[in-house]
Amino acid sequence: MDDDDDRETFLQAEGLPALSMPAFQLHHFAITESFQRGTPGFVTDDYLEAIAAATTLTAVELETAGLWVRRDGGYFVNDADSIRMMLSFREGSDANAAKCLARGHHLPSEDEDDDDVDWIICQTCHVPLKRPDGKPVGGENGEPPDYGPRHDDLTTE
């Protein structure tokens, strides 16, 4: 295999070892999911088993690379930078959502009347409020997206 093939097969992100594309994706998706499940930095076996793609070899690759450490029921993520970045993002998102909740409504982006704008989002919490095609932002039947209880009753003004 020549060097060109290597660059197409493996990714080298700053601060991480070279990883296959599936390992890179699983690592970052699993970190995100660990926060959503309330177990920041711990990837459960249940999560890995629920993924349609084969994850066994990918998890072994992450473990061999030193990014995941096997624990009872899953893996501890040994990537402080990614965990710290996600934690900071989540804290900022929660703070912005609290501002909208305290205000009682979302603030549509200032370019709402601009015909060239694709999506209208809240200036504060970045929740999508309006699609460019006029279809509902939520599900196919128009139900609102589930952004959690902090956004349930908010409107735009």
N, C-alpha and C positions, 0 to 999 in steps of 0.2 A: 504494500500500500504506500503510495507516495504522499507527500505533505499536503497536496490539494485534497486528497480523499479524507485525510485526518480533519481538516478544517470543516468539511461538510458533515462529518459524523459526530464530532464532539464540540461542545461549547465551553469557552473559558471566560467566565464572568469574573470581574474583579473580586478578589477575596475568596473565591471558590475554586476547588480543584476542577480539572477538565471533566465534564459530564456528558453523557449521551443526551440527546434531545429529550427522550422519554424521562430520564432521571431528572434533568433540569426542570421539566414541567411538573413532574410528580412532586418534587421537593417544594416548589413554590405554591402549587395548588394545595398541597397537604398542610403547609404552614397556614395558609389562609383558612382552610377548613378547621384547623385546630383552634383558631380563635373563634370561629363561628360556633363550634361545639362547646366552647367554654373551657378548653384544655390547651391554652397557648403553649406551643412548643412540644406538644405530645400528639403524635399521629397514631390513632388507634388501629388495631387490627380490623375492627369492624368497618372503618372507613376504607381501608385498603381492599377488603373483601367485597365491598359494595361497588367498586369501580369495575366497569365492564372490561377494561384492558387488563392484560396480565401484569401484575405488579410485583410478583415474587422476586424475579431477577433484578428488577429496577430497584427494589428496596435493598437487595443485597449489594448492588452497585453503590447506593448511597451510604450503606453501612461500611463498605470497604473503603470508600472515599473519606470516611470519618465524619460525615455530616449527620448520620443517624446512628444512634446507639440503642441496641435492643433492650427493651424493658418488658416486664410482665404486661401483656395486653397491647403492646404496640412498640413505638420507637420514640425516644427522646431526640429532639432536633438539636444538634450540636452546631448551631449557626447563629451566634449571638447577634450579628449585624442584621440579618434578615428578620429575626424575632423583634429586635429593637425598632427596626423600621416599621414593621406591621403594628407594633404597639403604639408607636407615635402616631401613625396614620389613624388607628382606631380611636385613640384619645382625642385627636383633632376632630374627627368626624362626629364623635359623641358631643363634643363641646359645641360644634356648629349646629347639630340637631337640637340641642338644648336652647340655643338662641332662637331658632324658629319656633320651638314649642312655647318659649316665654313670650314671644311676640304674638303667637296665635295664628300666624300665617307664613307662607313662603314669600320670598321676594323674587319675582321672575327676572331673568337676566335682562339687562338694559336694552339689548338689541332685539327685544321681543317683536317689535314692529318691522324689523328688517326682513324683507322677503328672501334674502340670501341665507338666512339662518336656518340650519337644519333642525336643531332641537332647542327648546326653551328649557332651561334648568334654573333651579333656585340659586341665587347669588351666594347664599350663605352656606347651605348644606349640600348643594349640588345634586339634589334629587331631580330627575327628569319630570317636567311638568306638562310638556306638550310636544307631540311628534310633528314633523314637517308634513306628513301625509294626512294629518287630521285624525288618524286612527287612535284608539285608546292607548295610553302609555302602559296600562296594565295588561292583563290577560286578554285572550281572544274574545271574551264576552264582555270586555269593558271593566272587569273588576280591577280595583286599584292594585298597584304592585304592593307587595308586603315589605315595607321598610321598617316594620316593627311598630310597637305601640306609640313611639315618640312622634310618629307622623300621621297617625290614623285620622285625626280630625282637622288637620291643617288645610287651609285653602290658600289661594293666591289673592293678593290685593293690588 
